[in-house]
Amino acid sequence: MCWEDVEEGQPLPSFDYELSLLRLVAFVRATGLYDYVHFDGDYARAAGARDAFISTPHVAGLFGRLLTDWSGPSGEIRSLTFSMRTQSCTNDMLAVSGRVGRRYRGPDGAYLVDLVDLNIGHALAAHAATATATMALPSRSGDKALPLTPVREDDVRPADVPDFARPYLGKSRAGGAYPAQPLTKEEIHLWCEALEDWNPLYWDEAYAASSPHGGIIAPPTSMFFGTGSSAGLGIGCMKPGETVPDAVRKGMTGIGLLQSLRQAWAEGGTLVIPPGCDEIAVVQAVCRFFIPMRPGDTGHTQLRMKNCSQRKKTKLGEGYFITTERLLYNQRNEPVRSQEFTVFHYHV
C-alpha cells in the first residue's frame, strides 16, 4: 500500500478470531505472560470476570495485525491508543475491524494515515475494545521521513490524588527486563502463530533480509517477558538460584496461593499498590513506537507514575485507576517504544 493509493473513509479488511482456550494458552506461551486471569477460568471468575480473558498485549497484537494486513509489510505503526471497555473471554468469536481516517504529511516529512473506529467486538459486546492509530506508509515519490525520536512531556496530572499515591507522583524507577535473555526468532514466530499474523517481516528470513530492516524484526506491539518470567508467578521457582516466593515457602495452595503470587507480581508494574487492592485490570494503553526489537536484543524499562484517581466503584469492584508510563530501551539504550497504561487496582 502506497500513501497515494489511500482513500479517506475506506474500510480495512476485517477478520474473525476465535478466542479459544488454545489461543489464550498459545499467547501465554509466546509472551511468557503467565498472568492467571488470561488462561485460568476459575481464577478469573474469582477475580470478578466472566471467564479467562484476553490480555493487553493480545489486544494490541490483534489491532497490529489488522493494520499491517491492510498496509502490507512496508507500513509502519507509529502509535496505537486503545481502550478495553469490557472483557473478551474464552470462546468468544472476535470481529476485528476499522477504517481510514485522515491522510496527511507529518512535520518530519512522513506520509501519514490515521486509522479510526478500530474495533474488537463479540456477541456479548459490540465494542469490547476500541482504538485509533497512526501509520507511516511508503510514497511513490520515494521521499524518506526523519527518524522518530521520543519526546518526554511533562504531563503528570497531580489534581485530586489520594494521599497514599502523592509521594510517588512524577517519580521514576527501573522496571523489569523485557526480555532479560536475548530475543529469539522462535519467540517472534510463536507470537505470529498465536495471532495468525504472518507479516513476512516477522518470520520470512529471505523477505526480511531484502527489506530496509535487513532482517527479521519483532512486531511493534509485541511484548516478550522471556525465559524465566514465570518464576514470580510460581512456575519454575524451584530452579536452583531462583528466589522462592513467600507464598510458596509457606505452603499455600489453590486460589489463595495464586492471589498472593499475583499481587507480588503486579508490584513490578507500578510504583505503588493501593491499600487493600489485590487485583488489577488494564483499561487503556497509549503506545508510541520508535525502532523495532530484533533477534538477539534484550530490553529494560523505566517506569514513571503519572496519575492516580480517587477511589471508584465499577462492575469489577472498588479501587483506583493508576496511570504509569513505561519506556522500553534495548541493550544499546535506544528507545524502542513508550507505553502509558491506565490500570484499575481493585478489591473484589
Secondary structure as GFF3:
##gff-version 3
##sequence-region A 1 348
A	DSSP	three_ten_helix	3	5	.	.	.	ID=ss1
A	DSSP	beta_strand	15	19	.	.	.	ID=ss2
A	DSSP	alpha_helix	21	31	.	.	.	ID=ss3
A	DSSP	three_ten_helix	36	38	.	.	.	ID=ss4
A	DSSP	alpha_helix	41	46	.	.	.	ID=ss5
A	DSSP	alpha_helix	56	71	.	.	.	ID=ss6
A	DSSP	beta_strand	76	84	.	.	.	ID=ss7
A	DSSP	beta_strand	92	105	.	.	.	ID=ss8
A	DSSP	beta_strand	111	122	.	.	.	ID=ss9
A	DSSP	beta_strand	125	136	.	.	.	ID=ss10
A	DSSP	three_ten_helix	166	168	.	.	.	ID=ss11
A	DSSP	beta_strand	172	174	.	.	.	ID=ss12
A	DSSP	alpha_helix	185	195	.	.	.	ID=ss13
A	DSSP	three_ten_helix	200	202	.	.	.	ID=ss14
A	DSSP	alpha_helix	205	210	.	.	.	ID=ss15
A	DSSP	three_ten_helix	229	233	.	.	.	ID=ss16
A	DSSP	alpha_helix	246	249	.	.	.	ID=ss17
A	DSSP	alpha_helix	254	266	.	.	.	ID=ss18
A	DSSP	three_ten_helix	267	269	.	.	.	ID=ss19
A	DSSP	beta_strand	279	289	.	.	.	ID=ss20
A	DSSP	beta_strand	299	308	.	.	.	ID=ss21
A	DSSP	beta_strand	312	313	.	.	.	ID=ss22
A	DSSP	beta_strand	318	330	.	.	.	ID=ss23
A	DSSP	beta_strand	335	347	.	.	.	ID=ss24
###
